[in-house]
Amino acid sequence: MTSAPRAPRVSSSLRPFGTSIFAEITALAVRHSSINLSQGFPDFDAPEFLKRALADAVAGGHNQYARTQGVPKLNEAIAGWWRRAGGRELDPHAEITVTSGCTEALAACCLGLLERGDEAVVFEPYYDAYPPDLAMAGATMRAVTLRPSDRGVFGFDAAELRGAFGARTRAVILNTPHNPTGKVFTREELGQIAALCIEHDAIVIADEVYERLTFDPARGHVSIASLPGMAERTVTLSSLGKTFSATGLKIGWAVAPPHLTAGVRAAHQFLTYATNTPTQHGAALALSGDQGEAYVRELLATYAARRRFLCDALADLGFGVVEPEGTYFIMADHTALSERLGLLGDHGAPDDFAFCRWLIEHAGVATIPPSVFYDDKAEGRKLLRFAFCKRQETLDEAVGRMRQALA
Ligand SMILES: Cc1ncc(COP(=O)(O)O)c(C=O)c1O
């Protein structure tokens, strides 16, 4: 006798978050043989020198548990990477913790540095791991909305940001360059955030996984940790995945002064204890050699061209494009197209899920409906997120399909 299927058992802290949007869209995309411009991973392979280093590490016998804070040569390579980007001199063994991707570093920060009842300020649209990470730590999220201005750049309202800080604020989770808007926070904006953090004695969890992917050479990425008074209250996170087209390697790191590193490591030792050893050896080579820097320069030039191509193509198709300053995502307004096609959501207005589904079913192109990244869903319904970290042929095919479907 087969027993009746049981209701899924999920802890109350995680129940509100359901299944990740990426799994949902991927399943739909597969059913319709769609081109995947939804999830942010390259459809081309990682560089040869990195793959060779990974294979050599396994063959060379680096296959046992690593030191919990990272294999020494990777910690040292990260310190060099940080220095070359203009950062302060770090103690590689006391101020850097290697984690299993930035994803683990984010969880370690929330679990190791926050208390139940604390509040954290987050900019929406937010990376989808932030709310569940805060919920697992028992902390409450206060969202501040980034909106596109008339000048076509996303920004926040200074009064709204100030209003989000209160007596219980203990942290800000700041992602710059920002997924999904492509915003690169300016020095002035970072200064406003830093001033509020100092006033409220809050820390910053700075998610900088797209640190090397910015498109205006005159205005690169600024780390909030580099602002006066901020190094001592910031944990800066990054990872190998975006910069080296190797999202599956899951090597991340958290840079923080020793008193904050203590909290990160307190959680990290029980989340994973240590990150995959051979991959750490391969990562050390990518981050320390000239080959790595040359690869990143070339990748950035490639992405700059693909960004230009897709922004122009989307604008030509009738989307309102907010040009990204960084990352490999484009947010595009589908209002005019949805109205033309009569595609409205239950709320009687253009809807990102309705348009996303239509594009999958009629054009065979998958994107992400970004309202899932907002507490205030209405803010995201007119937008779609496109990922351009794909081969040119993939982008050509996607644009061709959309052109046909929208004709
Ligand atoms: C803003 C942001 N933070 C963190 C991550 C996760 O990074 P990792 O793959 O290193 O865990 C991603 C991945 O898409 C991201 O976009």
The ligand as an ORCA input file, in Angstrom:
! r2SCAN-3c Opt
* xyz 0 1
  C      24.635     39.765     -6.084
  C      25.068     38.354     -5.946
  N      25.578     37.936     -4.787
  C      25.974     36.659     -4.613
  C      25.863     35.737     -5.625
  C      26.297     34.321     -5.379
  O      27.629     34.169     -5.645
  P      28.331     32.721     -5.633
  O      27.964     32.053     -6.907
  O      29.766     33.036     -5.510
  O      27.801     31.989     -4.459
  C      25.333     36.126     -6.853
  C      25.162     35.154     -7.936
  O      24.422     35.342     -8.873
  C      24.925     37.468     -7.030
  O      24.411     37.905     -8.179
*
